[in-house]
Amino acid sequence: MRQLRRDVAAEAARIMATESQRNFRAAKQKAAVRVGVNSRLALPSNREVEDALRAYQGFFGGERHDRQLQALRETALRVMRGLAPFCPRLVGPVLEGTADQYSRVSLHVFSDPSDEVALDLRNRGVVFHQEERTIRWHDGSHRRIPLIVTEADGASVELACFTRNDLRQAPPCPVSGHPQKRAPITEVECLVAGMVA
């Protein structure tokens, strides 16, 4: 069973790396079918898939992956500096190091009222569209989070709009369930400079 979990995790990682699949559950279910495992059996955790994804990218991505990741982090930093009044935080694959050519630069921004960020971008002539994401909160409830999606340096950038109160507690990480790791500008500056933040 342990070997089957590893096989499914490895295939799910390959799917995420090569087929622009961002959803862990969908990748695991697709991988289970390909490996020939009943998806109702114990599938690997999101953490196991993320670890396999890191290994896949390290083996197959090499310097190309490193350059892509560096470019995305530099874009994130530039965008964050422009959004400094909204206390931007970098989250997700660009922060964690698992981003690829399909990844969005994901930022959390904070304002009251929440439409302040969109108004600021509109006033600066930034082209964007709006989406919405439902996330599970720590208490088990679900929250709808407005997203602003734009482009910078050829990369897709999404801004998840939270209230200033939400600066105190990050939403749960989709991989671990613990509070999501969020990096402020100073930490992203260290990443871009190649220093451990």
Contact map, one row per residue, 1 for C-alpha under 8 A:
11111000000000000000000000000000000000000000000000000000000000000000000000000000000000000000000000000000000000000000000000000000000000000000000000000000000000000000000000000000000000000000000000000
11111100000000000000000000000000000000000000000000000000000000000000000000000000000000000000000000000000000000000000000000000000000000000000000000000000000000000000000000000000000000000000000000000
11111110000000000000000000000000000000000000000000000000000000000000000000000000000000000000000000000000000000000000000000000000000000000000000000000000000000000000000000000000000000000000000000000
11111111000000000000000000000000000010000000000000000000000000000000000000000000000000000000000000000000000000000000000000000000000000000000000000000000000000000000000000000000000000000000000000000
11111111100000000000000000000000000000000111000000000000000000000000000000000000000000000000000000000000000000000000000000000000000000000000000000000000000000000000000000000000000000000000000000000
01111111110000000000000000000000000000000001000100000000000000000000000000000000000000000000000000000000000000000000000000000000000000000000000000000000000000000000000000000000000000000000000000000
00111111111000000000000000000000001000000000000000000000000000000000000000000000000000000000000000000000000000000000000000000000000000000000000000000000000000000000000000000000000000000000000000000
00011111111100000000000000010011001000000011000000000000000000000000000000000000000000000000000000000000000000000000000000000000000000000000000000000000000000000000000000000000000000000000000000000
00001111111110000000000000010010000000000001000110010000000000000000000000000000000000000000000000000000000000000000000000000000000000000000000000000000000000000000000000000000000000000000000000000
00000111111111000000000000000000000000000000000010011001000000000000000000000000000000000000000000000000000000000000000000000000000000000000000000000000000000000000000000000000000000000000000000000
00000011111111100000000000010010011000000000000000000000000000000000000000000000000000000000000000000000000000000000000000000000000000000000000000000000000000000000000000000000000000000000000000000
00000001111111110000000100110110000000000000000010000000000000000000000000000000000000000000000000000000000000000000000000000000000000000000000000000000000000000000000000000000000000000000000000000
00000000111111111000000000100000000000000000000011011001000000000000000000000000000000000000000000000000000000000000000000000000000000000000000000000000000000000000000000000000000000000000000000000
00000000011111111110000000000000000000000000000000001001000000000000000000000000000000000000000000000000000000000000000000000000000000000000000000000000000000000000000000000000000000000000000000000
00000000001111111111100000100010000000000000000000000000000000000000000000000000000000000000000000000000000000000000000000000000000000000000000000000000000000000000000000000000000000000000000000000
00000000000111111111110000100000000000000000000000001000000000000000000000000000000000000000000000000000000000000000000000000000000000000000000000000000000000000000000000000000000000000000000000000
00000000000011111111100000000000000000000000000000001001100000000000000000000000000000000000000000010000000000000000000000000000000000000000000000000000000000000000000000000000000000000000000000000
00000000000001111111100000000000000000000000000000000000000000000000000000000000000000000000000000000000000000000000000000000000000000000000000000000000000000000000000000000000000000000000000000000
00000000000001111111100000000000000000000000000000000000000000000000000000000000000000000000000000000000000000000000000000000000000000000000000000000000000000000000000000000000000000000000000000000
00000000000000111111110000000000000000000000000000000000000000000000000000000000000000000000000000000110000000000000000000000000000000000000000000000000000000000000000000000000000000000000000000000
00000000000000111111111101100000000000000000000000000000000000000000000000000000000000000000000000000000000000000000000000000000000000000000000000000000000000000000000000000000000000000000000000000
00000000000000010001111100100000000000000000000000000000000000000000000000000000000000000000000000000000000000000000000000000000000000000000000000000000000000000000000000000000000000000000000000000
00000000000000000000111111100000000000000000000000000000000000000000000000000000000000000000000000000000000000000000000000000000000000000000000000000000000000000000000000000000000000000000000000000
00000000000100000000111111110000000000000000010010000000000000000000000000000000000000000000000000000000000000000000000000000000000000000000000000000000000000000000000000000000000000000000000000000
00000000000000000000001111111000000000000000010000000000000000000000000000000000000000000000000000000000000000000000000000000000000000000000000000000000000000000000000000000000000000000000000000000
00000000000000000000101111111100000000000000000000000000000000000000000000000000000000000000000000000000000000000000000000000000000000000000000000000000000000000000000000000000000000000000000000000
00000000000110110000111111111110000000000000000000000000000000000000000000000000000000000000000000000000000000000000000000000000000000000000000000000000000000000000000000000000000000000000000000000
00000001101100000000000111111111000000100011000000000000000000000000000000000000000000000000000000000000000000000000000000000000000000000000000000000000000000000000000000000000000000000000000000000
00000000000000000000000011111111100000100000000000000000000000000000000000000000000000000000000000000000000000000000000000000000000000000000000000000000000000000000000000000000000000000000000000000
00000000000100000000000001111111110000000000000000000000000000000000000000000000000000000000000000000000000000000000000000000000000000000000000000000000000000000000000000000000000000000000000000000
00000001101100100000000000111111111000000000000000000000000000000000000000000000000000000000000000000000000000000000000000000000000000000000000000000000000000000000000000000000000000000000000000000
00000001000000000000000000011111111111100010000000000000000000000000000000000000000000000000000000000000000000000000000000000000000000000000000000000000000000000000000000000000000000000000000000000
00000000000000000000000000001111111111100000000000000000000000000000000000000000000000000000000000000000000000000000000000000000000000000000000000000000000000000000000000000000000000000000000000000
00000000001000000000000000000111111110000000000000000000000000000000000000000000000000000000000000000000000000000000000000000000000000000000000000000000000000000000000000000000000000000000000000000
00000011001000000000000000000011111110000000000000000000000000000000000000000000000000000000000000000000000000000000000000000000000000000000000000000000000000000000000000000000000000000000000000000
00000000000000000000000000000001111111000000000000000000000000000000000000000000000000000000000000000000000000000000000000000000000000000000000000000000000000000000000000000000000000000000000000000
00010000000000000000000000000001111111101000000000000000000000000000000000000000000000000000000000000000000000000000000000000000000000000000000000000000000000000000000000000000000000000000000000000
00000000000000000000000000000001100111111000000000000000000000000000000000000000000000000000000000000000000000000000000000000000000000000000000000000000000000000000000000000000000000000000000000000
00000000000000000000000000011001100011111110000000000000000000000000000000000000000000000000000000000000000000000000000000000000000000000000000000000000000000000000000000000000000000000000000000000
00000000000000000000000000000000000001111110000000000000000000000000000000000000000000000000000000000000000000000000000000000000000000000000000000000000000000000000000000000000000000000000000000000
00000000000000000000000000000000000011111110000000000000000000000000000000000000000000000000000000000000000000000000000000000000000000000000000000000000000000000000000000000000000000000000000000000
00001000000000000000000000000000000000111111000000000000000000000000000000000000000000000000000000000000000000000000000000000000000000000000000000000000000000000000000000000000000000000000000000000
00001001000000000000000000010001000000111111100000000000000000000000000000000000000000000000000000000000000000000000000000000000000000000000000000000000000000000000000000000000000000000000000000000
00001101100000000000000000010000000000000111111110000000000000000000000000000000000000000000000000000000000000000000000000000000000000000000000000000000000000000000000000000000000000000000000000000
00000000000000000000000000000000000000000011111110000000000000000000000000000000000000000000000000000000000000000000000000000000000000000000000000000000000000000000000000000010000000000000000000000
00000000000000000000000110000000000000000001111111000000000000000000000000000000000000000000000000000000000000000000000000000000000000000000000000000000000000000000000000000111000000000000000000000
00000000000000000000000000000000000000000001111111100000000000000000000000000000000000000000000000000000000000000000000000000000000000000000000000000000000000000000000000000011000000000000000000000
00000100100000000000000000000000000000000001111111110000000000000000000000000000000000000000000000000000000000000000000000000000000000000000000000000000000000000000000000000000000000000000000000000
00000000110110000000000100000000000000000001111111111000000000000000000000000000000000000000000000000000000000000000000000000000000000000000000000000000000000000000000000000000000000000000000000000
00000000000010000000000000000000000000000000011111111100000000000000000000000000000000000000000001000000000000000000000000000000000000000000000000000000000000000000000000000010000000000000000000000
00000000000000000000000000000000000000000000001111111110000000000000000000000000000000000000000000000000000000000000000000000000000000000000000000000000000000000000000000000000000000000000000000000
00000000110010000000000000000000000000000000000111111111000000000000000000000000000000000000000000000000000000000000000000000000000000000000000000000000000000000000000000000000000000000000000000000
00000000010011011000000000000000000000000000000011111111100000000000000000000000000000000000000001000000000000000000000000000000000000000000000000000000000000000000000000000000000000000000000000000
00000000000000000000000000000000000000000000000001111111110000000000000000000000000000000000000011000000000000000000000000000000000000000000000000000000000000000000000000000000000000000000000000000
00000000000000000000000000000000000000000000000000111111111000000000000000000000000000000000000000000000000000000000000000000000000000000000000000000000000000000000000000000000000000000000000000000
00000000010011001000000000000000000000000000000000011111111110000000000000000000000000000000000000000000000000000000000000000000000000000000000000000000000000000000000000000000000000000000000000000
00000000000000001000000000000000000000000000000000001111111111001000000000000000000000000000000001000000000000000000000000000000000000000000000000000000000000000000000000000000000000000000000000000
00000000000000000000000000000000000000000000000000000111111111001000000000000000000000000000000000000000000000000000000000000000000000000000000000000000000000000000000000000000000000000000000000000
00000000000000000000000000000000000000000000000000000011111111000000000000000000000000000000000000000000000000000000000000000000000000000000000000000000000000000000000000000000000000000000000000000
00000000000000000000000000000000000000000000000000000001111111000000000000000000000000000000000000000000000000000000000000000000000000000000000000000000000000000000000000000000000000000000000000000
00000000000000000000000000000000000000000000000000000001111111111100000000000000000000000000000000000000000000000000000000000000000000000000000000000000000000000000000000000000000000000000000000000
00000000000000000000000000000000000000000000000000000000111111111100000000000000000000000000000000000000000000000000000000000000000000000000000000000000000000000000000000000000000000000000000000000
00000000000000000000000000000000000000000000000000000000000011111110000000000000000000000000000000000000000000000000000000000000000000000000000000000000000000000000000000000000000000000000000000000
00000000000000000000000000000000000000000000000000000000000011111111000000000000000000000000000000000000000000000000000000000000000000000000000000000000000000000000000000000000000000000000000000000
00000000000000000000000000000000000000000000000000000000110011111111100000000000000000000000000000010000000000000000000000000000000000000000000000000000000000000000000000000000000000000000000000000
00000000000000000000000000000000000000000000000000000000000011111111110000000000000000000000000000000000000000000000000000000000000000000000000000000000000000000000000000000000000000000000000000000
00000000000000000000000000000000000000000000000000000000000000111111111000000000000000000000000000000000000000000000000000000000000000000000000000000000000000000000000000000000000000000000000000000
00000000000000000000000000000000000000000000000000000000000000011111111100000000000000000000000000011000000000000000000000000000000000000000000000000000000000000000000000000000000000000000000000000
00000000000000000000000000000000000000000000000000000000000000001111111110000000000000000000010010110000000000000000000000000000000000000000000000000000000000000000000000000000000000000000000000000
00000000000000000000000000000000000000000000000000000000000000000111111111000000000000000000000000000000000000000000000000000000000000000000000000000000000000000000000000000000000000000000000100000
00000000000000000000000000000000000000000000000000000000000000000011111111100000000000000000000000000000000000000000000000000000000000000000000000000000000000000000000000000000000000000000000000000
00000000000000000000000000000000000000000000000000000000000000000001111111110000000000000000010000000000100000000000000000000000000000000000000000000000001000000000000000000000000000000000000000000
00000000000000000000000000000000000000000000000000000000000000000000111111111000000000000000011000000000100000000000000000000000000000000000000000000000000000000000000000000000000000000001001100000
00000000000000000000000000000000000000000000000000000000000000000000011111111100000000000000000000000000000000000000000000000000000000000000000000000000000000000000000000000000000000000000000100000
00000000000000000000000000000000000000000000000000000000000000000000001111111110000000000000000000000000100000000000000000000000000000000000000000000001101000000000000000000000000000000000000000000
00000000000000000000000000000000000000000000000000000000000000000000000111111111000000000100000000000000101000000000000000000000000000000000000000000000000000000000000000000000000000000000000000000
00000000000000000000000000000000000000000000000000000000000000000000000011111111100000000000000000000000000000000000000000000000000000000000000000000000000000000000000000000000000000001001100000000
00000000000000000000000000000000000000000000000000000000000000000000000001111111110000000000000000000000000000000000000000000000000000000000000000000000000000000000000000000000000000000000000000000
00000000000000000000000000000000000000000000000000000000000000000000000000111111111000000000000000000000000000000000000000000000000000000000000000000001000000000000000000000000000000000000000000000
00000000000000000000000000000000000000000000000000000000000000000000000000011111111100011000000000000000000000000000000000000000000000000000000000000000000000000000000000000000000000001000000000000
00000000000000000000000000000000000000000000000000000000000000000000000000001111111100000000000000000000000000000000000000000000000000000000000000000000000000000000000000000000000000001000000000000
00000000000000000000000000000000000000000000000000000000000000000000000000000111111100000000000000000000000000000000000000000000000000000000000000000000000000000000000000000000000000000000000000000
00000000000000000000000000000000000000000000000000000000000000000000000000000011111111110000000000000000000010000000000000000000000000000000000000000000000000000000000000000000000000000000000000000
00000000000000000000000000000000000000000000000000000000000000000000000000000001111111110000000000000000000000000000000000000000000000000000000000000000000000000000000000000000000000000000000000000
00000000000000000000000000000000000000000000000000000000000000000000000000000000001111100000000000000000000000000000000000000000000000000000000000000000000000000000000000000000000000000000000000000
00000000000000000000000000000000000000000000000000000000000000000000000000000000001111110000000000000000000011100000100000000000000000000000000000000000000000000000000000000000000000000000000000000
00000000000000000000000000000000000000000000000000000000000000000000000000000000001111111000000000000000000011000000000000000000000000000000000000000000000000000000000000000000000000010000000000000
00000000000000000000000000000000000000000000000000000000000000000000000000000001001101111100000000000000001111000000000000000000000000000000000000000000000000000000000000000000000000011000000000000
00000000000000000000000000000000000000000000000000000000000000000000000000000001000000111110000000000000001110000000000000000000000000000000000000000000000000000000000000000000000001111000000000000
00000000000000000000000000000000000000000000000000000000000000000000000000010000000000011111011000000000111100000000000000000000000000000000000000000000000000000000000000000000000001111001000000000
00000000000000000000000000000000000000000000000000000000000000000000000000000000000000001111111100000000011100000000000000000000000000000000000000000000000000000000000000000000000111100000000000000
00000000000000000000000000000000000000000000000000000000000000000000000000000000000000000111111100000000110000000000000000000000000000000000000000000000000000000000000000000000000010000000000000000
00000000000000000000000000000000000000000000000000000000000000000000000000000000000000000011111111100010100000000000000000000000000000000000000000000000000000000000000000000000000000000000000000000
00000000000000000000000000000000000000000000000000000000000000000000100110000000000000000111111111100011110000000000000000000000000000000000000000000000000000000000000000000000000000000000000000000
00000000000000000000000000000000000000000000000000000000000000000000000010000000000000000111111111000000000000000000000000000000000000000000000000000000000000000000000000000000000000100000000000000
00000000000000000000000000000000000000000000000000000000000000000000000000000000000000000011111111100000000000000000000000000000000000000000000000000000000000000000000000000000000000000000000000000
00000000000000000000000000000000000000000000000000000100000000000000100000000000000000000000111111100000000000000000000000000000000000000000000000000000000000000000000000000000000000000000000000000
00000000000000000000000000000000000000000000000001001100100000000000000000000000000000000000111111110000000000000000000000000000000000000000000000000000000000000000000000000000000000000000000000000
00000000000000000000000000000000000000000000000000000000000000000000100000000000000000000000110111111110000000000000000000000000000000000000000000000000000000000000000000000000000000000000000000000
00000000000000001000000000000000000000000000000000000000000000001001100000000000000000000000000001111110000000000000000000000000000000000000000000000000000000000000000000000000000000000000000000000
00000000000000000000000000000000000000000000000000000000000000000001000000000000000000000000000000111110000000000000000000000000000000000000000000000000000000000000000000000000000000000000000000000
00000000000000000001000000000000000000000000000000000000000000000000000000000000000000000000000000111111000000000000000000000000000000000000000000000000000000000000000000000000000000000000000000000
00000000000000000001000000000000000000000000000000000000000000000000000000000000000000000000110000111111100000000000000000000000000000000000000000000000000100000000000000000000000000000000000000000
00000000000000000000000000000000000000000000000000000000000000000000000000000000000000000000010000000111110000000000000000000000000000000000000000000000001111000000000000000000000000000000000000000
00000000000000000000000000000000000000000000000000000000000000000000000110110000000000000101110000000011111000000000000000000000000000000000000000000000001111000000000000000000000000000000000000000
00000000000000000000000000000000000000000000000000000000000000000000000000000000000000000111010000000001111100000000000000000000000000000000000000000000000011110000000000000000000000000000000000000
00000000000000000000000000000000000000000000000000000000000000000000000000010000000000011110000000000000111110000000000000000000000000000000000000000000000011110000000000000000000000000000000000000
00000000000000000000000000000000000000000000000000000000000000000000000000000000000000011110000000000000011111000000000000000000000000000000000000000000000000111100000000000000000000000000000000000
00000000000000000000000000000000000000000000000000000000000000000000000000000000001001111000000000000000001111100000100000000000000000000000000000000000000000111100000000000000000000000000000000000
00000000000000000000000000000000000000000000000000000000000000000000000000000000000001110000000000000000000111110100000000000000000000000000000000000000000000001111011000000000000000000000000000000
00000000000000000000000000000000000000000000000000000000000000000000000000000000000001000000000000000000000011111111100000000000000000000000000000000000000000001111000000000000000000000000000000000
00000000000000000000000000000000000000000000000000000000000000000000000000000000000000000000000000000000000001111111000000000000000000000000000000000000000000000011000000000000000000000000000000000
00000000000000000000000000000000000000000000000000000000000000000000000000000000000000000000000000000000000000111111000000000000000000000000000000000000000000000010000000000000000000000000000000000
00000000000000000000000000000000000000000000000000000000000000000000000000000000000000000000000000000000000001111111100000000000000000000000000000000000000000001110000000000000000000000000000000000
00000000000000000000000000000000000000000000000000000000000000000000000000000000000000000000000000000000000000111111111000000000000000000000000000000000000000000000000000000000000000000000000000000
00000000000000000000000000000000000000000000000000000000000000000000000000000000000000000000000000000000000000111111111100000000000000000000000000000000000000000000000000000000000000000000000000000
00000000000000000000000000000000000000000000000000000000000000000000000000000000000001000000000000000000000010100111111110000000000000000000000000000000000000001000000000000000000000000000000000000
00000000000000000000000000000000000000000000000000000000000000000000000000000000000000000000000000000000000000000011111111000000000000000000000000010000000000000000000000000000000000000000000000000
00000000000000000000000000000000000000000000000000000000000000000000000000000000000000000000000000000000000000000011111111100000000000000000000000000000000000000000000000000000000000000000000000000
00000000000000000000000000000000000000000000000000000000000000000000000000000000000000000000000000000000000000000001111111110000000000000000000000000000000000000000000000000000000000000000000000000
00000000000000000000000000000000000000000000000000000000000000000000000000000000000000000000000000000000000000000000111111111110000000000000000000000000000000000000000000000000000000000000000000000
00000000000000000000000000000000000000000000000000000000000000000000000000000000000000000000000000000000000000000000011111111110000000000000000000000000000000000000000000000000000000000000000000000
00000000000000000000000000000000000000000000000000000000000000000000000000000000000000000000000000000000000000000000001111111100000000000000000000000000000000000000000000000000000000000000000000000
00000000000000000000000000000000000000000000000000000000000000000000000000000000000000000000000000000000000000000000000111111100000000000000000000000000000000000000000000000000000000000000000000000
00000000000000000000000000000000000000000000000000000000000000000000000000000000000000000000000000000000000000000000000011111110000000000000000000000000000000000000000000000000000000000000000000000
00000000000000000000000000000000000000000000000000000000000000000000000000000000000000000000000000000000000000000000000011111111000000000000000000000100000000000000000000000000000000000000000000000
00000000000000000000000000000000000000000000000000000000000000000000000000000000000000000000000000000000000000000000000011001111100000000000000000000110000000000000000000000000000000000000000000000
00000000000000000000000000000000000000000000000000000000000000000000000000000000000000000000000000000000000000000000000000000111110000000000000000011110000000000000000000000000000000000000000000000
00000000000000000000000000000000000000000000000000000000000000000000000000000000000000000000000000000000000000000000000000000011111000000000000000011100000000000000000000000000000000000000000000000
00000000000000000000000000000000000000000000000000000000000000000000000000000000000000000000000000000000000000000000000000000001111100000000000001111000000000000000000000000000000000000000000000000
00000000000000000000000000000000000000000000000000000000000000000000000000000000000000000000000000000000000000000000000000000000111110000000000001111000000000000000000000000000000000000000000000000
00000000000000000000000000000000000000000000000000000000000000000000000000000000000000000000000000000000000000000000000000000000011111000000000111100000000000000000000000000000000000000000000000000
00000000000000000000000000000000000000000000000000000000000000000000000000000000000000000000000000000000000000000000000000000000001111100000000111100000000000000000000000000000000000000000000000000
00000000000000000000000000000000000000000000000000000000000000000000000000000000000000000000000000000000000000000000000000000000000111110000011110000000000000000000000000000000000000000000000000000
00000000000000000000000000000000000000000000000000000000000000000000000000000000000000000000000000000000000000000000000000000000000011111000011110000000000000000000000000100000000000000000000000000
00000000000000000000000000000000000000000000000000000000000000000000000000000000000000000000000000000000000000000000000000000000000001111101111000000000000000000000000000110000000000000000000000000
00000000000000000000000000000000000000000000000000000000000000000000000000000000000000000000000000000000000000000000000000000000000000111111111000000000000000000000000000110000000000000000000000000
00000000000000000000000000000000000000000000000000000000000000000000000000000000000000000000000000000000000000000000000000000000000000011111100000000000000000000000000000110000000000000000000000000
00000000000000000000000000000000000000000000000000000000000000000000000000000000000000000000000000000000000000000000000000000000000000001111100000000000000000000000000000000000000000000000000000000
00000000000000000000000000000000000000000000000000000000000000000000000000000000000000000000000000000000000000000000000000000000000000011111110000000000000000000000000000000000000000000000000000000
00000000000000000000000000000000000000000000000000000000000000000000000000000000000000000000000000000000000000000000000000000000000000011111111000000000000000000000000000000000000000000000000000000
00000000000000000000000000000000000000000000000000000000000000000000000000000000000000000000000000000000000000000000000000000000000001111001111100000000000000000000000000000000000000000000000000000
00000000000000000000000000000000000000000000000000000000000000000000000000000000000000000000000000000000000000000000000000000000000001111000111110000000000000000000000000000000000000000000000000000
00000000000000000000000000000000000000000000000000000000000000000000000000000000000000000000000000000000000000000000000000000000000111100000011111000000000000000000000000000000000000000000000000000
00000000000000000000000000000000000000000000000000000000000000000000000000000000000000000000000000000000000000000000000000000000000111100000001111100000000000011100000000000000000000000000000000000
00000000000000000000000000000000000000000000000000000000000000000000000000000000000000000000000000000000000000000000000000000000011110000000000111110000000000011100000000000000000000000000000000000
00000000000000000000000000000000000000000000000000000000000000000000000000000000000000000000000000000000000000000000000000000000011110000000000011111000000001111000000000000000000000000000000000000
00000000000000000000000000000000000000000000000000000000000000000000000000000000000000000000000000000000000000000000010000000001111000000000000001111100000001111000000000000000000000000000000000000
00000000000000000000000000000000000000000000000000000000000000000000000000000000000000000000000000000000000000000000000000000001111000000000000000111110000111100000000000000000000000000000000000000
00000000000000000000000000000000000000000000000000000000000000000000000000000000000000000000000000000000000000000000000000000111100000000000000000011111000111000000000000000000000000000000000000000
00000000000000000000000000000000000000000000000000000000000000000000000000000000000000000000000000000000000000000000000000000011000000000000000000001111111110000000000000000000000000000000000000000
00000000000000000000000000000000000000000000000000000000000000000000000000100010000000000000000000000000000000000000000000000000000000000000000000000111111110000000000000000000000000000000000000000
00000000000000000000000000000000000000000000000000000000000000000000000000100000000000000000000000000000000000000000000000000000000000000000000000000011111000000000000000000000000000000000000000000
00000000000000000000000000000000000000000000000000000000000000000000000000000000000000000000000000000000000000000000000000000000000000000000000000000011111100000000000000000000000000000000000000000
00000000000000000000000000000000000000000000000000000000000000000000000100100000000000000000000000000001100000000000000000000000000000000000000000000011111110000000000000000000000000000000000000000
00000000000000000000000000000000000000000000000000000000000000000000000000000000000000000000000000000011100000000000000000000000000000000000000000001111011111000000000000000000000000000000000000000
00000000000000000000000000000000000000000000000000000000000000000000000000000000000000000000000000000001111000000000000000000000000000000000000000001111001111100000000000000000000000000000000000000
00000000000000000000000000000000000000000000000000000000000000000000000000000000000000000000000000000001111000000000000000000000000000000000000000111100000111110000000000000000000000000000000000000
00000000000000000000000000000000000000000000000000000000000000000000000000000000000000000000000000000000011110000000000000000000000000000000000000111000000011111000000000000000000000000000000000000
00000000000000000000000000000000000000000000000000000000000000000000000000000000000000000000000000000000011110000000000000000000000000000000000011110000000001111100000000000000000000000000000000000
00000000000000000000000000000000000000000000000000000000000000000000000000000000000000000000000000000000000111100100100000000000000000000000000011110000000000111110000000000000000000000000000000000
00000000000000000000000000000000000000000000000000000000000000000000000000000000000000000000000000000000000111100100000000000000000000000000000011000000000000011111110000000000000000000000000000000
00000000000000000000000000000000000000000000000000000000000000000000000000000000000000000000000000000000000001111100000000000000000000000000000000000000000000001111111000000000000000000000000000000
00000000000000000000000000000000000000000000000000000000000000000000000000000000000000000000000000000000000001110000000000000000000000000000000000000000000000000111111000000000000000000000000000000
00000000000000000000000000000000000000000000000000000000000000000000000000000000000000000000000000000000000000000000000000000000000000000000000000000000000000000111111100000000000000000000000000000
00000000000000000000000000000000000000000000000000000000000000000000000000000000000000000000000000000000000001000000000000000000000000000000000000000000000000000111111111000000000000000000000000000
00000000000000000000000000000000000000000000000000000000000000000000000000000000000000000000000000000000000001000000000000000000000000000000000000000000000000000011111111000000000000000000000000000
00000000000000000000000000000000000000000000000000000000000000000000000000000000000000000000000000000000000000000000000000000000000000000000000000000000000000000000111111000000000000000000000000000
00000000000000000000000000000000000000000000000000000000000000000000000000000000000000000000000000000000000000000000000000000000000000000000000000000000000000000000011111100000001000000000000000000
00000000000000000000000000000000000000000000000000000000000000000000000000000000000000000000000000000000000000000000000000000000000000000000000000000000000000000000011111110000001111000000000000000
00000000000000000000000000000000000000000000000000000000000000000000000000000000000000000000000000000000000000000000000000000000000000111100000000000000000000000000000011111000001100000000000000000
00000000000000000000000000000000000000000000000000000000000000000000000000000000000000000000000000000000000000000000000000000000000000011100000000000000000000000000000001111101111100000000000000000
00000000000000000000000000000000000000000000000000000000000000000000000000000000000000000000000000000000000000000000000000000000000000000000000000000000000000000000000000111111111110000000000000000
00000000000000000000000000000000000000000000010000000000000000000000000000000000000000000000000000000000000000000000000000000000000000000000000000000000000000000000000000011111100100000000000000000
00000000000000000000000000000000000000000000111001000000000000000000000000000000000000000000000000000000000000000000000000000000000000000000000000000000000000000000000000001111100000000000000000000
00000000000000000000000000000000000000000000011000000000000000000000000000000000000000000000000000000000000000000000000000000000000000000000000000000000000000000000000000011111110000000000000000000
00000000000000000000000000000000000000000000000000000000000000000000000000000000000000000000000000000000000000000000000000000000000000000000000000000000000000000000000000011111111100000000000000000
00000000000000000000000000000000000000000000000000000000000000000000000000000000000000000000000000000000000000000000000000000000000000000000000000000000000000000000000000011001111100000000000000000
00000000000000000000000000000000000000000000000000000000000000000000000000000000000000000000000000000000000000000000000000000000000000000000000000000000000000000000000011111000111110000000000000000
00000000000000000000000000000000000000000000000000000000000000000000000000000000000000000010000000000000000000000000000000000000000000000000000000000000000000000000000001111100111111000000000000000
00000000000000000000000000000000000000000000000000000000000000000000000000000000000000000011000000000000000000000000000000000000000000000000000000000000000000000000000001001000001111100000000000000
00000000000000000000000000000000000000000000000000000000000000000000000000000000000000001110000000000000000000000000000000000000000000000000000000000000000000000000000001000000000111110000000000000
00000000000000000000000000000000000000000000000000000000000000000000000000000000000000001110001000000000000000000000000000000000000000000000000000000000000000000000000000000000000011111111000000000
00000000000000000000000000000000000000000000000000000000000000000000000000000000000000111100000000000000000000000000000000000000000000000000000000000000000000000000000000000000000001111111000000000
00000000000000000000000000000000000000000000000000000000000000000000000000001001100000011100000000000000000000000000000000000000000000000000000000000000000000000000000000000000000000111111100000000
00000000000000000000000000000000000000000000000000000000000000000000000000000000000000000000000000000000000000000000000000000000000000000000000000000000000000000000000000000000000000111111110000000
00000000000000000000000000000000000000000000000000000000000000000000000000000000000000000000000000000000000000000000000000000000000000000000000000000000000000000000000000000000000000111111111000001
00000000000000000000000000000000000000000000000000000000000000000000000010001000000000000100000000000000000000000000000000000000000000000000000000000000000000000000000000000000000000111111111100001
00000000000000000000000000000000000000000000000000000000000000000000000000001000000000000000000000000000000000000000000000000000000000000000000000000000000000000000000000000000000000001111111110000
00000000000000000000000000000000000000000000000000000000000000000000000000000000000000000000000000000000000000000000000000000000000000000000000000000000000000000000000000000000000000000111111111111
00000000000000000000000000000000000000000000000000000000000000000000000010000000000000000000000000000000000000000000000000000000000000000000000000000000000000000000000000000000000000000011111111111
00000000000000000000000000000000000000000000000000000000000000000000010011000000000000000000000000000000000000000000000000000000000000000000000000000000000000000000000000000000000000000001111111100
00000000000000000000000000000000000000000000000000000000000000000000000000000000000000000000000000000000000000000000000000000000000000000000000000000000000000000000000000000000000000000000111111100
00000000000000000000000000000000000000000000000000000000000000000000000000000000000000000000000000000000000000000000000000000000000000000000000000000000000000000000000000000000000000000000011111110
00000000000000000000000000000000000000000000000000000000000000000000000000000000000000000000000000000000000000000000000000000000000000000000000000000000000000000000000000000000000000000000011111111
00000000000000000000000000000000000000000000000000000000000000000000000000000000000000000000000000000000000000000000000000000000000000000000000000000000000000000000000000000000000000000000011001111
00000000000000000000000000000000000000000000000000000000000000000000000000000000000000000000000000000000000000000000000000000000000000000000000000000000000000000000000000000000000000000011011000111
